[in-house]
Amino acid sequence: MGFSAKQVQTLRRELDGRHVRTRKADGRELSYIEGWYAISEANRIFGFDGWNRETLESRCVLARENRGSVYTAKVRITVRARGTTIIREGHGTGESRAASPGDVHDVALKAAETDATKRALATFGRPFGLELYRKEKGPVLQDQPSSTTSPPTQPRLGSHPDDTTPLPRPSHFYGRRHQNTMTAILRRDQAEEKETVAQPLPISADAVIPTKIDKSQLAIAEHKRLRDKTQLKFVALQPCLVCGRQPSDPHHLRFAQPRAIGLKVSDEFTVPLCRVHHRQLHQAGDERAWWENLQIDALRTASDLWEKTHPSSARSSLV
């Protein structure tokens, strides 16, 4: 158990020289990797949830007011790899100079923790800059190949050098050349269609274009449902058929026409009812029986009211 074969291969790979930085310190040139890069490599190799960092100790060893401070820190790195827990520790120092005392201590402490983290991670292998801690550094970086050996092959575009899964070669079927060819084919087909499409027949001035289908003229005819706001206002001005109160609500007789989803019966089948009897009627189960118990011919009354406002279209027979 432990690291996988892919992780071992990654930990043996040399550090890419593009991520190495240098600085002057005490007359010497020091090489290092930045803290964010070390943490990013740990996330890539071990997994975002496969490792954690813990600061065991931090101590201020030198403090000069408004001039600078020096901190030391001890950090523990814990890596979980396939049921095995691997623990490494590292020490680091940090020094800072800032205008305010708070910034002096804060920056120095962070620098010490970052230095200790990089030293602890360096014990896992070369990708974390292990070779940078050698006193005599040779050409150990990837971008510094030896003159006697051939330069390393560059990875394919879009792949990482640690990714051992081969990527399929890009297909020319979806390439730019095929796309341009398809564009030309589509344009040619469109031009041919324009030439072969028949011209629409001219419309004479006497022709009548129906804007709406009259379903009452079909083989299986449907009942017309007329809408007339004037009729509804006229019915609302009439007294209630039961008690004679005013004003009234225009009630649509639901049994006058077959039911339809979301559609009321025609406005010609409306009668006046006060709010009390209107609510009572809707609470009743059988509307036709409700009117028969009151001995009121609601259909006849609705026909008479419709005839007053529409004398030319009055029905000759009731449904």
N, C-alpha and C positions, 0 to 999 in steps of 0.2 A: 504494500500500500504506500501512498505518498503522492508525489507529483506524477501527473500523467506524462506520457511520452512526448506529447506536444509541448507541455510546460518545460520539461527538461531540455528539449531542443531550443526553446526560446531562451532559457537561462544560460545556455552555452554560447549564444550568439554574441558577437562583438557589439560594442556600443557604437552607434552611428555618430560620426564626428560632427555632424551638423548641430547636435544638441550639446556640444561641449563649449563652455564659456571659460574665459581667462580673466584674471585680475592681478594687479600688482600688490604685494604684501611684503613689507620688510625687505625691499629690494629684490624679491623673487617673483617669478610669474607662476601663479597657481592655476591649475585647471580644475573645473568643477562642473557639475550639472545643476540646473535649477531645481528648487524644491517641487514646483508644480509638475515638472516632467517626471520626477521620481515617483510621485503619487499617481500620475497618470499611467505610468508603466506598471505599477503594482495593481491598479484596477484592471488593466488589460490582461496581465498574466495570471493573477490570482482570482480575479473576479471582484465585482463591486461588493459582494457580501462574503467574500472568501478570506478577508483579512481585516485586521483592525490595529489601531495605534493607541498606545497608552503612555502618558507621561508619568513616570515613576517618581521623579525628583527634579526640582528646579530651585536654584539658589543664586542669589546675587552675591558675587564675590568682590565686586568693586563698584562703588557708587560715588560719583562726583557731581555735586549739585549744579544743574544746568550746563554740565559739560559732557557727561557721558556715563555709561555704566557697562558692566560686564556680567553676563549670566552664564551659568552652566546648567545643563539639563540632561536627564537620563530618560530614554524612551524605549519602550518595549513594543516589538512587532510580533503579532500572533497571526499565523497563517494556518488555515484549515484546508487540508488537501486529502480528499477521499478517506475520511475517517481518521486522519493523522493530524495532530496539532504540532506545529513547528514554531518555536519561540526564539527570537533573536533580540538582543539589546544593543544599544549604542549610546555613546556620550557625545555631546557637542557643546560648543561655546558660541556666544553671540555678543557682539559689541555694537553700541549705537551712540550717536550724538544727535541731539535734537534741542529745540528751543525750550520746550516745556518739560518738566520732570516726568509727567505721565507718559509722554511719548518716548522719553529716554528708556524707561523701564519696559514699556510695552514692546517696542521694536527689538530691544536686546533679548527679551524672553522669547519672542517669536523666532528670532534668528537662531537662538540656541536649540529650540525644539526642532526646527527644520534641519539644522546640521546633524543633530542626533538621529533624526529619522533617516536621513540619507546614509549615515554610517551604518545603521542597522540594516537597511535594505541592501546595502552594498555587499553584505555577507551572503546574499542569495545568488549572486552571480554577476556576470559582466554587463548585462543591460542596465544595471544601476550604477555603473561607473566604478567597478571594483579595481580596474587597471589604473585608475587615476590616483590611487593611493600608493603606487609604487614610487620609490625614490628616484629610480632611473627609468624613465618612460621611453619605450621604443615605439615603433610604428604598429600600434595595436588597434587602431581605430579602423572602421570600415572604409572610410574615405582616404586612407593612407596605405594603399597596397604596396607590397614589395616590388622592386623593379624586376626581380627574377620570376615573379609569378604573374599570371594573367589577371587582369582586373576582374573583380566579381561581376557576375551578370546582374543587370538591373532587373528588378521585379516588374512584372507586367503592370500596366496601368490599372489602378483600382484594386490591387491586391497587396497584402502586407507580407513582408519577407517571412514572418512566422506562420503564415497561413499555408498549411501543407495541402489543402484541397485545391486541385487544379480548376481553374476557371475555363469555361468553354470559350472557344474562339468566337469572335463576333461574326454573325451571319451576314452575308452580303444581301440576303433576301430583304432585310429591313434597312439596307443602306441608302445613302443619298442618291446613288445612281438609279436604284430601282424606284425610289420615290419620284424622281424626276420623270422616269419612264411612265409610271402610273399616271402622273399628272397630265402628261401629253396624251395618254390613251383616253383619259376622262374628257379632256377638252375635245378630242376628235369625236368621241361618241356623242357629246352634247351638240356639236355642230351638225352631225348627221341626223340627230333627233329633230332639230329645228327644221331641217329641210323636208323630213318625211311626215311631220305632224300635219294633219288635215286642218285647214282653216275653218273656224266656226261659221255656221250658217248665219246669214243676215237675218235680223229680226225685223219683221214688218211693223209698221206703225199701228196696225189694227190688232196685233196680237196682244193678248192679255196674259200677263205673267202672274200667276197666283202667288201671293206672299205667304199664305198659310193654307194648309190642307183642311178641307171641310170633311171631318170624319163622319159626319152624319150622312154623307153621300156614298160611303163605302158599302161593299157587299154585306159586311157585318157592321152595321151602323152603330155609332156611339151617340149617347144623348148629349145634346148641346148644353153647355153650362154658361149661361149668359151672366155678364157682370155689368151692373148699372148702379153707380153710387147715388144717382138721383132717386132711384127706386128705394134704396135703403134709407135715405133721409126722409122720404115721403112716408114710409112705413113707421119710422121712429116717431113721427108726429101724431100717429093714430093712438087712440086709447087701448089699453090692455084688453085682450079678448076675454079674459077671465074676470077681472075686477074693475076695469075701466080706468085704472090709474094712468097718469101721464107724468113724465115722458116714458117712452117704451123702448125696448131693445128689439131690433129686427132679428127675429129668430128664423133660421133656415130649417124647413121641414126635412128631416133626414130621410124619411121614408118615401119622399116624392120621386127620387131618382136612385138608380143603383149606386152603391158605394164606390168610391175611387180613392186611391191612396193620396192623402194630402189635399184632396179637393172637396169643397163644399158643393151642395146642390146649387142649381141655378138661382140667381137672385129673384126670379119670378115666383119662387116658392118660399116667400118670407111673410111672416105674420107678426103683428105687434104683441109683445109680452112685457109686463113690468119686470123689474129686477128680481123680485121675490119669486114669481111664478116661472121666470126664465131659469133661475137656479133650480127650482123644484123639478122642472121638466128634465133638465140635464141629469138630475139624480135618479130619475125614474128609469127603469130598465127598458120598458116597451113604450115607445113614444106614441105609436098608433093607439094602443090601449088607453094611454093617458088622456088623449083627446076624446076617445069614445066614452070614457067615464064622465067627462064633463059635458057630453052631448054637444060638441062643437065640431062643425065641419071645417077644419083648418084649410084643406085644399081649396074649397069653394071660396073662402075668404081671401086666400092668397091670389086666386085667379081674378077675383073682383078688383083687388088693389092693383094688380098688374094691368088690368084692362083700363083703369082710370088714367094711368100714365102712358100706356102703349095700346091705344085702341086698335091700331091697324094690325098688330101682331098678337092679339089675344088668342088663346088656344080655344078651339072649338070643343075639345073634349079633355077631360082630366085623366091623369094617370092613376 
